[in-house]
C-alpha cells in the first residue's frame, strides 16, 4: 500500500500477522516496514542492474520522517548517479 508519511498516519498503522511495507507517496523505493511485533523501520528499496536491494534507514520514532527522508534523498541520488 502507498500512504502519505505523516506522524499521525504512521503512529496509527496497525500490526499485522506478517511483516508489511507501506510505500511513501511520490518517493520511489522509500518505505516503512512494520513487523508483527510493532517495530517500524524506514527502508529504501532500489535496483542495481537486475538485483533488488533493501537498505534499512533506521527505526521510527528514533529517527524522524524528516531525517529518514534526508537519508533517502542522499541514497536515491547516489544510486541514480551510478
mmCIF file of the N, C-alpha and C atoms, coordinates in Angstrom:
data_MODEL
# 
_entry.id   MODEL 
# 
loop_
_atom_site.group_PDB 
_atom_site.id 
_atom_site.type_symbol 
_atom_site.label_atom_id 
_atom_site.label_alt_id 
_atom_site.label_comp_id 
_atom_site.label_asym_id 
_atom_site.label_entity_id 
_atom_site.label_seq_id 
_atom_site.pdbx_PDB_ins_code 
_atom_site.Cartn_x 
_atom_site.Cartn_y 
_atom_site.Cartn_z 
_atom_site.occupancy 
_atom_site.B_iso_or_equiv 
_atom_site.pdbx_formal_charge 
_atom_site.auth_seq_id 
_atom_site.auth_comp_id 
_atom_site.auth_asym_id 
_atom_site.auth_atom_id 
_atom_site.pdbx_PDB_model_num 
ATOM 1   N N  . UNK A 1 1  ? 0.815  -1.204  0.000   1.00 0.00 ? 1  UNK A N  1 
ATOM 2   C CA . UNK A 1 1  ? 0.000  0.000   0.000   1.00 0.00 ? 1  UNK A CA 1 
ATOM 3   C C  . UNK A 1 1  ? 0.862  1.273   0.000   1.00 0.00 ? 1  UNK A C  1 
ATOM 4   N N  . UNK A 1 2  ? 0.344  2.322   -0.587  1.00 0.00 ? 2  UNK A N  1 
ATOM 5   C CA . UNK A 1 2  ? 1.011  3.619   -0.638  1.00 0.00 ? 2  UNK A CA 1 
ATOM 6   C C  . UNK A 1 2  ? 0.272  4.587   0.265   1.00 0.00 ? 2  UNK A C  1 
ATOM 7   N N  . UNK A 1 3  ? 1.028  5.306   1.103   1.00 0.00 ? 3  UNK A N  1 
ATOM 8   C CA . UNK A 1 3  ? 0.434  6.257   2.044   1.00 0.00 ? 3  UNK A CA 1 
ATOM 9   C C  . UNK A 1 3  ? 1.260  7.544   2.062   1.00 0.00 ? 3  UNK A C  1 
ATOM 10  N N  . UNK A 1 4  ? 0.713  8.588   2.660   1.00 0.00 ? 4  UNK A N  1 
ATOM 11  C CA . UNK A 1 4  ? 1.474  9.797   2.935   1.00 0.00 ? 4  UNK A CA 1 
ATOM 12  C C  . UNK A 1 4  ? 2.177  9.600   4.259   1.00 0.00 ? 4  UNK A C  1 
ATOM 13  N N  . UNK A 1 5  ? 3.466  9.920   4.300   1.00 0.00 ? 5  UNK A N  1 
ATOM 14  C CA . UNK A 1 5  ? 4.233  9.754   5.530   1.00 0.00 ? 5  UNK A CA 1 
ATOM 15  C C  . UNK A 1 5  ? 4.027  10.969  6.429   1.00 0.00 ? 5  UNK A C  1 
ATOM 16  N N  . UNK A 1 6  ? 3.091  10.834  7.343   1.00 0.00 ? 6  UNK A N  1 
ATOM 17  C CA . UNK A 1 6  ? 2.744  11.848  8.337   1.00 0.00 ? 6  UNK A CA 1 
ATOM 18  C C  . UNK A 1 6  ? 2.766  11.134  9.683   1.00 0.00 ? 6  UNK A C  1 
ATOM 19  N N  . UNK A 1 7  ? 3.293  11.808  10.719  1.00 0.00 ? 7  UNK A N  1 
ATOM 20  C CA . UNK A 1 7  ? 3.423  11.159  12.035  1.00 0.00 ? 7  UNK A CA 1 
ATOM 21  C C  . UNK A 1 7  ? 2.130  10.500  12.505  1.00 0.00 ? 7  UNK A C  1 
ATOM 22  N N  . UNK A 1 8  ? 1.014  11.196  12.393  1.00 0.00 ? 8  UNK A N  1 
ATOM 23  C CA . UNK A 1 8  ? -0.249 10.622  12.885  1.00 0.00 ? 8  UNK A CA 1 
ATOM 24  C C  . UNK A 1 8  ? -0.615 9.362   12.110  1.00 0.00 ? 8  UNK A C  1 
ATOM 25  N N  . UNK A 1 9  ? -0.371 9.363   10.815  1.00 0.00 ? 9  UNK A N  1 
ATOM 26  C CA . UNK A 1 9  ? -0.678 8.197   9.976   1.00 0.00 ? 9  UNK A CA 1 
ATOM 27  C C  . UNK A 1 9  ? 0.237  7.019   10.346  1.00 0.00 ? 9  UNK A C  1 
ATOM 28  N N  . UNK A 1 10 ? 1.526  7.290   10.500  1.00 0.00 ? 10 UNK A N  1 
ATOM 29  C CA . UNK A 1 10 ? 2.479  6.223   10.827  1.00 0.00 ? 10 UNK A CA 1 
ATOM 30  C C  . UNK A 1 10 ? 2.181  5.640   12.206  1.00 0.00 ? 10 UNK A C  1 
ATOM 31  N N  . UNK A 1 11 ? 1.899  6.496   13.185  1.00 0.00 ? 11 UNK A N  1 
ATOM 32  C CA . UNK A 1 11 ? 1.602  6.014   14.539  1.00 0.00 ? 11 UNK A CA 1 
ATOM 33  C C  . UNK A 1 11 ? 0.352  5.134   14.559  1.00 0.00 ? 11 UNK A C  1 
ATOM 34  N N  . UNK A 1 12 ? -0.597 5.415   13.658  1.00 0.00 ? 12 UNK A N  1 
ATOM 35  C CA . UNK A 1 12 ? -1.862 4.682   13.674  1.00 0.00 ? 12 UNK A CA 1 
ATOM 36  C C  . UNK A 1 12 ? -1.830 3.362   12.892  1.00 0.00 ? 12 UNK A C  1 
ATOM 37  N N  . UNK A 1 13 ? -0.726 3.062   12.218  1.00 0.00 ? 13 UNK A N  1 
ATOM 38  C CA . UNK A 1 13 ? -0.654 1.817   11.451  1.00 0.00 ? 13 UNK A CA 1 
ATOM 39  C C  . UNK A 1 13 ? -0.779 0.619   12.380  1.00 0.00 ? 13 UNK A C  1 
ATOM 40  N N  . UNK A 1 14 ? -1.626 -0.302  12.011  1.00 0.00 ? 14 UNK A N  1 
ATOM 41  C CA . UNK A 1 14 ? -1.896 -1.487  12.826  1.00 0.00 ? 14 UNK A CA 1 
ATOM 42  C C  . UNK A 1 14 ? -0.920 -2.609  12.503  1.00 0.00 ? 14 UNK A C  1 
ATOM 43  N N  . UNK A 1 15 ? -0.611 -3.380  13.519  1.00 0.00 ? 15 UNK A N  1 
ATOM 44  C CA . UNK A 1 15 ? 0.275  -4.530  13.379  1.00 0.00 ? 15 UNK A CA 1 
ATOM 45  C C  . UNK A 1 15 ? -0.501 -5.675  12.732  1.00 0.00 ? 15 UNK A C  1 
ATOM 46  N N  . UNK A 1 16 ? 0.141  -6.335  11.781  1.00 0.00 ? 16 UNK A N  1 
ATOM 47  C CA . UNK A 1 16 ? -0.480 -7.465  11.078  1.00 0.00 ? 16 UNK A CA 1 
ATOM 48  C C  . UNK A 1 16 ? 0.201  -8.763  11.494  1.00 0.00 ? 16 UNK A C  1 
ATOM 49  N N  . UNK A 1 17 ? -0.280 -9.875  10.953  1.00 0.00 ? 17 UNK A N  1 
ATOM 50  C CA . UNK A 1 17 ? 0.329  -11.178 11.224  1.00 0.00 ? 17 UNK A CA 1 
ATOM 51  C C  . UNK A 1 17 ? 1.678  -11.339 10.525  1.00 0.00 ? 17 UNK A C  1 
ATOM 52  N N  . UNK A 1 18 ? 1.831  -10.627 9.398   1.00 0.00 ? 18 UNK A N  1 
ATOM 53  C CA . UNK A 1 18 ? 3.066  -10.716 8.631   1.00 0.00 ? 18 UNK A CA 1 
ATOM 54  C C  . UNK A 1 18 ? 3.659  -9.325  8.475   1.00 0.00 ? 18 UNK A C  1 
ATOM 55  N N  . UNK A 1 19 ? 4.965  -9.291  8.257   1.00 0.00 ? 19 UNK A N  1 
ATOM 56  C CA . UNK A 1 19 ? 5.646  -8.022  8.005   1.00 0.00 ? 19 UNK A CA 1 
ATOM 57  C C  . UNK A 1 19 ? 5.046  -7.361  6.757   1.00 0.00 ? 19 UNK A C  1 
ATOM 58  N N  . UNK A 1 20 ? 4.871  -6.059  6.813   1.00 0.00 ? 20 UNK A N  1 
ATOM 59  C CA . UNK A 1 20 ? 4.280  -5.340  5.696   1.00 0.00 ? 20 UNK A CA 1 
ATOM 60  C C  . UNK A 1 20 ? 5.069  -4.054  5.460   1.00 0.00 ? 20 UNK A C  1 
ATOM 61  N N  . UNK A 1 21 ? 5.174  -3.662  4.191   1.00 0.00 ? 21 UNK A N  1 
ATOM 62  C CA . UNK A 1 21 ? 5.862  -2.417  3.856   1.00 0.00 ? 21 UNK A CA 1 
ATOM 63  C C  . UNK A 1 21 ? 4.841  -1.455  3.265   1.00 0.00 ? 21 UNK A C  1 
ATOM 64  N N  . UNK A 1 22 ? 4.828  -0.244  3.806   1.00 0.00 ? 22 UNK A N  1 
ATOM 65  C CA . UNK A 1 22 ? 3.990  0.839   3.306   1.00 0.00 ? 22 UNK A CA 1 
ATOM 66  C C  . UNK A 1 22 ? 4.909  1.790   2.555   1.00 0.00 ? 22 UNK A C  1 
ATOM 67  N N  . UNK A 1 23 ? 4.546  2.135   1.317   1.00 0.00 ? 23 UNK A N  1 
ATOM 68  C CA . UNK A 1 23 ? 5.397  2.969   0.471   1.00 0.00 ? 23 UNK A CA 1 
ATOM 69  C C  . UNK A 1 23 ? 4.934  4.418   0.524   1.00 0.00 ? 23 UNK A C  1 
ATOM 70  N N  . UNK A 1 24 ? 5.894  5.321   0.480   1.00 0.00 ? 24 UNK A N  1 
ATOM 71  C CA . UNK A 1 24 ? 5.611  6.754   0.551   1.00 0.00 ? 24 UNK A CA 1 
ATOM 72  C C  . UNK A 1 24 ? 5.149  7.271   -0.802  1.00 0.00 ? 24 UNK A C  1 
ATOM 73  N N  . UNK A 1 25 ? 4.055  8.001   -0.782  1.00 0.00 ? 25 UNK A N  1 
ATOM 74  C CA . UNK A 1 25 ? 3.531  8.643   -1.991  1.00 0.00 ? 25 UNK A CA 1 
ATOM 75  C C  . UNK A 1 25 ? 4.589  9.552   -2.604  1.00 0.00 ? 25 UNK A C  1 
ATOM 76  N N  . UNK A 1 26 ? 4.913  9.364   -3.874  1.00 0.00 ? 26 UNK A N  1 
ATOM 77  C CA . UNK A 1 26 ? 5.807  10.261  -4.590  1.00 0.00 ? 26 UNK A CA 1 
ATOM 78  C C  . UNK A 1 26 ? 7.292  10.051  -4.365  1.00 0.00 ? 26 UNK A C  1 
ATOM 79  N N  . UNK A 1 27 ? 7.670  9.025   -3.617  1.00 0.00 ? 27 UNK A N  1 
ATOM 80  C CA . UNK A 1 27 ? 9.097  8.759   -3.346  1.00 0.00 ? 27 UNK A CA 1 
ATOM 81  C C  . UNK A 1 27 ? 9.413  7.315   -3.696  1.00 0.00 ? 27 UNK A C  1 
ATOM 82  N N  . UNK A 1 28 ? 9.855  7.054   -4.923  1.00 0.00 ? 28 UNK A N  1 
ATOM 83  C CA . UNK A 1 28 ? 10.095 5.676   -5.348  1.00 0.00 ? 28 UNK A CA 1 
ATOM 84  C C  . UNK A 1 28 ? 11.088 4.946   -4.450  1.00 0.00 ? 28 UNK A C  1 
ATOM 85  N N  . UNK A 1 29 ? 10.662 3.811   -3.910  1.00 0.00 ? 29 UNK A N  1 
ATOM 86  C CA . UNK A 1 29 ? 11.528 2.972   -3.102  1.00 0.00 ? 29 UNK A CA 1 
ATOM 87  C C  . UNK A 1 29 ? 11.611 3.335   -1.631  1.00 0.00 ? 29 UNK A C  1 
ATOM 88  N N  . UNK A 1 30 ? 10.986 4.423   -1.212  1.00 0.00 ? 30 UNK A N  1 
ATOM 89  C CA . UNK A 1 30 ? 11.030 4.868   0.182   1.00 0.00 ? 30 UNK A CA 1 
ATOM 90  C C  . UNK A 1 30 ? 9.837  4.263   0.906   1.00 0.00 ? 30 UNK A C  1 
ATOM 91  N N  . UNK A 1 31 ? 10.112 3.434   1.913   1.00 0.00 ? 31 UNK A N  1 
ATOM 92  C CA . UNK A 1 31 ? 9.027  2.735   2.588   1.00 0.00 ? 31 UNK A CA 1 
ATOM 93  C C  . UNK A 1 31 ? 9.182  2.675   4.093   1.00 0.00 ? 31 UNK A C  1 
ATOM 94  N N  . UNK A 1 32 ? 8.133  2.175   4.729   1.00 0.00 ? 32 UNK A N  1 
ATOM 95  C CA . UNK A 1 32 ? 8.119  1.950   6.169   1.00 0.00 ? 32 UNK A CA 1 
ATOM 96  C C  . UNK A 1 32 ? 7.710  0.501   6.385   1.00 0.00 ? 32 UNK A C  1 
ATOM 97  N N  . UNK A 1 33 ? 8.636  -0.284  6.935   1.00 0.00 ? 33 UNK A N  1 
ATOM 98  C CA . UNK A 1 33 ? 8.376  -1.700  7.208   1.00 0.00 ? 33 UNK A CA 1 
ATOM 99  C C  . UNK A 1 33 ? 7.817  -1.820  8.619   1.00 0.00 ? 33 UNK A C  1 
ATOM 100 N N  . UNK A 1 34 ? 6.684  -2.529  8.748   1.00 0.00 ? 34 UNK A N  1 
ATOM 101 C CA . UNK A 1 34 ? 6.051  -2.735  10.053  1.00 0.00 ? 34 UNK A CA 1 
ATOM 102 C C  . UNK A 1 34 ? 6.024  -4.236  10.317  1.00 0.00 ? 34 UNK A C  1 
ATOM 103 N N  . UNK A 1 35 ? 6.624  -4.647  11.447  1.00 0.00 ? 35 UNK A N  1 
ATOM 104 C CA . UNK A 1 35 ? 6.706  -6.066  11.783  1.00 0.00 ? 35 UNK A CA 1 
ATOM 105 C C  . UNK A 1 35 ? 5.542  -6.459  12.689  1.00 0.00 ? 35 UNK A C  1 
ATOM 106 N N  . UNK A 1 36 ? 5.274  -7.758  12.811  1.00 0.00 ? 36 UNK A N  1 
ATOM 107 C CA . UNK A 1 36 ? 4.201  -8.208  13.707  1.00 0.00 ? 36 UNK A CA 1 
ATOM 108 C C  . UNK A 1 36 ? 4.407  -7.795  15.164  1.00 0.00 ? 36 UNK A C  1 
ATOM 109 N N  . UNK A 1 37 ? 5.666  -7.548  15.564  1.00 0.00 ? 37 UNK A N  1 
ATOM 110 C CA . UNK A 1 37 ? 5.935  -7.122  16.942  1.00 0.00 ? 37 UNK A CA 1 
ATOM 111 C C  . UNK A 1 37 ? 5.755  -5.612  17.125  1.00 0.00 ? 37 UNK A C  1 
ATOM 112 N N  . UNK A 1 38 ? 5.445  -4.896  16.032  1.00 0.00 ? 38 UNK A N  1 
ATOM 113 C CA . UNK A 1 38 ? 5.195  -3.462  16.121  1.00 0.00 ? 38 UNK A CA 1 
ATOM 114 C C  . UNK A 1 38 ? 6.384  -2.576  15.811  1.00 0.00 ? 38 UNK A C  1 
ATOM 115 N N  . UNK A 1 39 ? 7.526  -3.169  15.449  1.00 0.00 ? 39 UNK A N  1 
ATOM 116 C CA . UNK A 1 39 ? 8.699  -2.373  15.097  1.00 0.00 ? 39 UNK A CA 1 
ATOM 117 C C  . UNK A 1 39 ? 8.474  -1.732  13.732  1.00 0.00 ? 39 UNK A C  1 
ATOM 118 N N  . UNK A 1 40 ? 8.731  -0.430  13.654  1.00 0.00 ? 40 UNK A N  1 
ATOM 119 C CA . UNK A 1 40 ? 8.569  0.319   12.402  1.00 0.00 ? 40 UNK A CA 1 
ATOM 120 C C  . UNK A 1 40 ? 9.921  0.851   11.983  1.00 0.00 ? 40 UNK A C  1 
ATOM 121 N N  . UNK A 1 41 ? 10.339 0.514   10.765  1.00 0.00 ? 41 UNK A N  1 
ATOM 122 C CA . UNK A 1 41 ? 11.645 0.929   10.251  1.00 0.00 ? 41 UNK A CA 1 
ATOM 123 C C  . UNK A 1 41 ? 11.487 1.510   8.859   1.00 0.00 ? 41 UNK A C  1 
ATOM 124 N N  . UNK A 1 42 ? 12.198 2.623   8.624   1.00 0.00 ? 42 UNK A N  1 
ATOM 125 C CA . UNK A 1 42 ? 12.235 3.202   7.286   1.00 0.00 ? 42 UNK A CA 1 
ATOM 126 C C  . UNK A 1 42 ? 13.195 2.385   6.435   1.00 0.00 ? 42 UNK A C  1 
ATOM 127 N N  . UNK A 1 43 ? 12.824 2.152   5.180   1.00 0.00 ? 43 UNK A N  1 
ATOM 128 C CA . UNK A 1 43 ? 13.655 1.386   4.263   1.00 0.00 ? 43 UNK A CA 1 
ATOM 129 C C  . UNK A 1 43 ? 13.741 2.088   2.920   1.00 0.00 ? 43 UNK A C  1 
ATOM 130 N N  . UNK A 1 44 ? 14.780 1.737   2.178   1.00 0.00 ? 44 UNK A N  1 
ATOM 131 C CA . UNK A 1 44 ? 14.938 2.198   0.799   1.00 0.00 ? 44 UNK A CA 1 
ATOM 132 C C  . UNK A 1 44 ? 15.201 0.979   -0.054  1.00 0.00 ? 44 UNK A C  1 
ATOM 133 N N  . UNK A 1 45 ? 14.321 0.708   -1.004  1.00 0.00 ? 45 UNK A N  1 
ATOM 134 C CA . UNK A 1 45 ? 14.470 -0.428  -1.920  1.00 0.00 ? 45 UNK A CA 1 
ATOM 135 C C  . UNK A 1 45 ? 14.864 0.118   -3.284  1.00 0.00 ? 45 UNK A C  1 
ATOM 136 N N  . UNK A 1 46 ? 15.954 -0.445  -3.835  1.00 0.00 ? 46 UNK A N  1 
ATOM 137 C CA . UNK A 1 46 ? 16.465 0.053   -5.104  1.00 0.00 ? 46 UNK A CA 1 
ATOM 138 C C  . UNK A 1 46 ? 17.004 -1.100  -5.945  1.00 0.00 ? 46 UNK A C  1 
ATOM 139 N N  . UNK A 1 47 ? 17.249 -0.801  -7.204  1.00 0.00 ? 47 UNK A N  1 
ATOM 140 C CA . UNK A 1 47 ? 17.754 -1.796  -8.141  1.00 0.00 ? 47 UNK A CA 1 
ATOM 141 C C  . UNK A 1 47 ? 19.163 -1.422  -8.587  1.00 0.00 ? 47 UNK A C  1 
ATOM 142 N N  . UNK A 1 48 ? 20.037 -2.407  -8.611  1.00 0.00 ? 48 UNK A N  1 
ATOM 143 C CA . UNK A 1 48 ? 21.365 -2.278  -9.213  1.00 0.00 ? 48 UNK A CA 1 
ATOM 144 C C  . UNK A 1 48 ? 21.420 -3.370  -10.275 1.00 0.00 ? 48 UNK A C  1 
ATOM 145 N N  . UNK A 1 49 ? 21.395 -2.954  -11.521 1.00 0.00 ? 49 UNK A N  1 
ATOM 146 C CA . UNK A 1 49 ? 21.315 -3.937  -12.601 1.00 0.00 ? 49 UNK A CA 1 
ATOM 147 C C  . UNK A 1 49 ? 20.000 -4.687  -12.490 1.00 0.00 ? 49 UNK A C  1 
ATOM 148 N N  . UNK A 1 50 ? 20.092 -5.983  -12.341 1.00 0.00 ? 50 UNK A N  1 
ATOM 149 C CA . UNK A 1 50 ? 18.887 -6.804  -12.182 1.00 0.00 ? 50 UNK A CA 1 
ATOM 150 C C  . UNK A 1 50 ? 18.644 -7.214  -10.738 1.00 0.00 ? 50 UNK A C  1 
ATOM 151 N N  . UNK A 1 51 ? 19.488 -6.732  -9.830  1.00 0.00 ? 51 UNK A N  1 
ATOM 152 C CA . UNK A 1 51 ? 19.379 -7.102  -8.417  1.00 0.00 ? 51 UNK A CA 1 
ATOM 153 C C  . UNK A 1 51 ? 18.621 -6.045  -7.628  1.00 0.00 ? 51 UNK A C  1 
ATOM 154 N N  . UNK A 1 52 ? 17.682 -6.506  -6.827  1.00 0.00 ? 52 UNK A N  1 
ATOM 155 C CA . UNK A 1 52 ? 16.925 -5.637  -5.939  1.00 0.00 ? 52 UNK A CA 1 
ATOM 156 C C  . UNK A 1 52 ? 17.569 -5.670  -4.559  1.00 0.00 ? 52 UNK A C  1 
ATOM 157 N N  . UNK A 1 53 ? 17.765 -4.515  -3.972  1.00 0.00 ? 53 UNK A N  1 
ATOM 158 C CA . UNK A 1 53 ? 18.362 -4.409  -2.639  1.00 0.00 ? 53 UNK A CA 1 
ATOM 159 C C  . UNK A 1 53 ? 17.434 -3.597  -1.739  1.00 0.00 ? 53 UNK A C  1 
ATOM 160 N N  . UNK A 1 54 ? 17.482 -3.893  -0.453  1.00 0.00 ? 54 UNK A N  1 
ATOM 161 C CA . UNK A 1 54 ? 16.688 -3.139  0.519   1.00 0.00 ? 54 UNK A CA 1 
ATOM 162 C C  . UNK A 1 54 ? 17.616 -2.688  1.638   1.00 0.00 ? 54 UNK A C  1 
ATOM 163 N N  . UNK A 1 55 ? 17.675 -1.390  1.872   1.00 0.00 ? 55 UNK A N  1 
ATOM 164 C CA . UNK A 1 55 ? 18.551 -0.797  2.868   1.00 0.00 ? 55 UNK A CA 1 
ATOM 165 C C  . UNK A 1 55 ? 17.691 -0.211  3.985   1.00 0.00 ? 55 UNK A C  1 
ATOM 166 N N  . UNK A 1 56 ? 17.976 -0.586  5.231   1.00 0.00 ? 56 UNK A N  1 
ATOM 167 C CA . UNK A 1 56 ? 17.239 -0.045  6.370   1.00 0.00 ? 56 UNK A CA 1 
ATOM 168 C C  . UNK A 1 56 ? 17.849 1.293   6.769   1.00 0.00 ? 56 UNK A C  1 
ATOM 169 N N  . UNK A 1 57 ? 17.013 2.334   6.804   1.00 0.00 ? 57 UNK A N  1 
ATOM 170 C CA . UNK A 1 57 ? 17.477 3.689   7.121   1.00 0.00 ? 57 UNK A CA 1 
ATOM 171 C C  . UNK A 1 57 ? 17.495 3.946   8.617   1.00 0.00 ? 57 UNK A C  1 
ATOM 172 N N  . UNK A 1 58 ? 16.585 3.319   9.361   1.00 0.00 ? 58 UNK A N  1 
ATOM 173 C CA . UNK A 1 58 ? 16.520 3.497   10.805  1.00 0.00 ? 58 UNK A CA 1 
ATOM 174 C C  . UNK A 1 58 ? 15.119 3.234   11.318  1.00 0.00 ? 58 UNK A C  1 
ATOM 175 N N  . UNK A 1 59 ? 15.024 3.102   12.636  1.00 0.00 ? 59 UNK A N  1 
ATOM 176 C CA . UNK A 1 59 ? 13.733 2.815   13.275  1.00 0.00 ? 59 UNK A CA 1 
ATOM 177 C C  . UNK A 1 59 ? 12.963 4.089   13.576  1.00 0.00 ? 59 UNK A C  1 
ATOM 178 N N  . UNK A 1 60 ? 11.666 3.984   13.388  1.00 0.00 ? 60 UNK A N  1 
ATOM 179 C CA . UNK A 1 60 ? 10.761 5.059   13.771  1.00 0.00 ? 60 UNK A CA 1 
ATOM 180 C C  . UNK A 1 60 ? 10.269 4.763   15.187  1.00 0.00 ? 60 UNK A C  1 
ATOM 181 N N  . UNK A 1 61 ? 10.239 5.673   16.110  1.00 0.00 ? 61 UNK A N  1 
ATOM 182 C CA . UNK A 1 61 ? 10.461 7.116   16.001  1.00 0.00 ? 61 UNK A CA 1 
ATOM 183 C C  . UNK A 1 61 ? 11.873 7.563   16.375  1.00 0.00 ? 61 UNK A C  1 
ATOM 184 N N  . UNK A 1 62 ? 12.833 6.629   16.526  1.00 0.00 ? 62 UNK A N  1 
ATOM 185 C CA . UNK A 1 62 ? 14.204 7.051   16.852  1.00 0.00 ? 62 UNK A CA 1 
ATOM 186 C C  . UNK A 1 62 ? 14.737 8.035   15.819  1.00 0.00 ? 62 UNK A C  1 
ATOM 187 N N  . UNK A 1 63 ? 14.413 7.793   14.537  1.00 0.00 ? 63 UNK A N  1 
ATOM 188 C CA . UNK A 1 63 ? 14.695 8.823   13.546  1.00 0.00 ? 63 UNK A CA 1 
ATOM 189 C C  . UNK A 1 63 ? 13.365 9.324   13.022  1.00 0.00 ? 63 UNK A C  1 
ATOM 190 N N  . UNK A 1 64 ? 13.300 10.597  12.783  1.00 0.00 ? 64 UNK A N  1 
ATOM 191 C CA . UNK A 1 64 ? 12.058 11.227  12.343  1.00 0.00 ? 64 UNK A CA 1 
ATOM 192 C C  . UNK A 1 64 ? 11.832 10.984  10.851  1.00 0.00 ? 64 UNK A C  1 
ATOM 193 N N  . UNK A 1 65 ? 10.641 11.301  10.413  1.00 0.00 ? 65 UNK A N  1 
ATOM 194 C CA . UNK A 1 65 ? 10.329 11.195  8.984   1.00 0.00 ? 65 UNK A CA 1 
ATOM 195 C C  . UNK A 1 65 ? 11.278 12.106  8.201   1.00 0.00 ? 65 UNK A C  1 
ATOM 196 N N  . UNK A 1 66 ? 11.516 13.303  8.714   1.00 0.00 ? 66 UNK A N  1 
ATOM 197 C CA . UNK A 1 66 ? 12.392 14.270  8.042   1.00 0.00 ? 66 UNK A CA 1 
ATOM 198 C C  . UNK A 1 66 ? 13.820 13.720  7.922   1.00 0.00 ? 66 UNK A C  1 
ATOM 199 N N  . UNK A 1 67 ? 14.350 13.133  8.989   1.00 0.00 ? 67 UNK A N  1 
ATOM 200 C CA . UNK A 1 67 ? 15.696 12.559  8.942   1.00 0.00 ? 67 UNK A CA 1 
ATOM 201 C C  . UNK A 1 67 ? 15.757 11.401  7.955   1.00 0.00 ? 67 UNK A C  1 
ATOM 202 N N  . UNK A 1 68 ? 14.759 10.536  7.988   1.00 0.00 ? 68 UNK A N  1 
ATOM 203 C CA . UNK A 1 68 ? 14.722 9.396   7.063   1.00 0.00 ? 68 UNK A CA 1 
ATOM 204 C C  . UNK A 1 68 ? 14.638 9.886   5.625   1.00 0.00 ? 68 UNK A C  1 
ATOM 205 N N  . UNK A 1 69 ? 13.883 10.941  5.399   1.00 0.00 ? 69 UNK A N  1 
ATOM 206 C CA . UNK A 1 69 ? 13.739 11.488  4.044   1.00 0.00 ? 69 UNK A CA 1 
ATOM 207 C C  . UNK A 1 69 ? 15.063 12.059  3.545   1.00 0.00 ? 69 UNK A C  1 
ATOM 208 N N  . UNK A 1 70 ? 15.828 12.694  4.432   1.00 0.00 ? 70 UNK A N  1 
ATOM 209 C CA . UNK A 1 70 ? 17.147 13.222  4.031   1.00 0.00 ? 70 UNK A CA 1 
ATOM 210 C C  . UNK A 1 70 ? 18.085 12.084  3.633   1.00 0.00 ? 70 UNK A C  1 
ATOM 211 N N  . UNK A 1 71 ? 18.075 11.016  4.423   1.00 0.00 ? 71 UNK A N  1 
ATOM 212 C CA . UNK A 1 71 ? 18.916 9.854   4.106   1.00 0.00 ? 71 UNK A CA 1 
ATOM 213 C C  . UNK A 1 71 ? 18.475 9.248   2.783   1.00 0.00 ? 71 UNK A C  1 
ATOM 214 N N  . UNK A 1 72 ? 17.164 9.094   2.618   1.00 0.00 ? 72 UNK A N  1 
ATOM 215 C CA . UNK A 1 72 ? 16.611 8.555   1.371   1.00 0.00 ? 72 UNK A CA 1 
ATOM 216 C C  . UNK A 1 72 ? 17.038 9.409   0.174   1.00 0.00 ? 72 UNK A C  1 
ATOM 217 N N  . UNK A 1 73 ? 16.890 10.734  0.294   1.00 0.00 ? 73 UNK A N  1 
ATOM 218 C CA . UNK A 1 73 ? 17.250 11.632  -0.812  1.00 0.00 ? 73 UNK A CA 1 
ATOM 219 C C  . UNK A 1 73 ? 18.708 11.453  -1.214  1.00 0.00 ? 73 UNK A C  1 
ATOM 220 N N  . UNK A 1 74 ? 19.582 11.347  -0.221  1.00 0.00 ? 74 UNK A N  1 
ATOM 221 C CA . UNK A 1 74 ? 21.011 11.173  -0.484  1.00 0.00 ? 74 UNK A CA 1 
ATOM 222 C C  . UNK A 1 74 ? 21.285 9.839   -1.180  1.00 0.00 ? 74 UNK A C  1 
ATOM 223 N N  . UNK A 1 75 ? 20.702 8.765   -0.659  1.00 0.00 ? 75 UNK A N  1 
ATOM 224 C CA . UNK A 1 75 ? 20.902 7.443   -1.265  1.00 0.00 ? 75 UNK A CA 1 
ATOM 225 C C  . UNK A 1 75 ? 20.288 7.371   -2.652  1.00 0.00 ? 75 UNK A C  1 
ATOM 226 N N  . UNK A 1 76 ? 19.108 7.947   -2.834  1.00 0.00 ? 76 UNK A N  1 
ATOM 227 C CA . UNK A 1 76 ? 18.435 7.938   -4.131  1.00 0.00 ? 76 UNK A CA 1 
ATOM 228 C C  . UNK A 1 76 ? 19.322 8.616   -5.175  1.00 0.00 ? 76 UNK A C  1 
ATOM 229 N N  . UNK A 1 77 ? 19.918 9.745   -4.792  1.00 0.00 ? 77 UNK A N  1 
ATOM 230 C CA . UNK A 1 77 ? 20.803 10.463  -5.698  1.00 0.00 ? 77 UNK A CA 1 
ATOM 231 C C  . UNK A 1 77 ? 22.034 9.618   -6.046  1.00 0.00 ? 77 UNK A C  1 
ATOM 232 N N  . UNK A 1 78 ? 22.621 8.971   -5.040  1.00 0.00 ? 78 UNK A N  1 
ATOM 233 C CA . UNK A 1 78 ? 23.809 8.138   -5.279  1.00 0.00 ? 78 UNK A CA 1 
ATOM 234 C C  . UNK A 1 78 ? 23.492 6.957   -6.202  1.00 0.00 ? 78 UNK A C  1 
ATOM 235 N N  . UNK A 1 79 ? 22.378 6.285   -5.954  1.00 0.00 ? 79 UNK A N  1 
ATOM 236 C CA . UNK A 1 79 ? 22.000 5.122   -6.756  1.00 0.00 ? 79 UNK A CA 1 
ATOM 237 C C  . UNK A 1 79 ? 21.707 5.536   -8.197  1.00 0.00 ? 79 UNK A C  1 
ATOM 238 N N  . UNK A 1 80 ? 21.012 6.659   -8.364  1.00 0.00 ? 80 UNK A N  1 
ATOM 239 C CA . UNK A 1 80 ? 20.635 7.076   -9.709  1.00 0.00 ? 80 UNK A CA 1 
ATOM 240 C C  . UNK A 1 80 ? 21.754 7.768   -10.477 1.00 0.00 ? 80 UNK A C  1 
ATOM 241 N N  . UNK A 1 81 ? 22.823 8.155   -9.801  1.00 0.00 ? 81 UNK A N  1 
ATOM 242 C CA . UNK A 1 81 ? 24.004 8.678   -10.474 1.00 0.00 ? 81 UNK A CA 1 
ATOM 243 C C  . UNK A 1 81 ? 24.941 7.549   -10.898 1.00 0.00 ? 81 UNK A C  1 
ATOM 244 N N  . UNK A 1 82 ? 24.701 6.331   -10.356 1.00 0.00 ? 82 UNK A N  1 
ATOM 245 C CA . UNK A 1 82 ? 25.549 5.171   -10.589 1.00 0.00 ? 82 UNK A CA 1 
ATOM 246 C C  . UNK A 1 82 ? 25.527 4.720   -11.999 1.00 0.00 ? 82 UNK A C  1 
# 
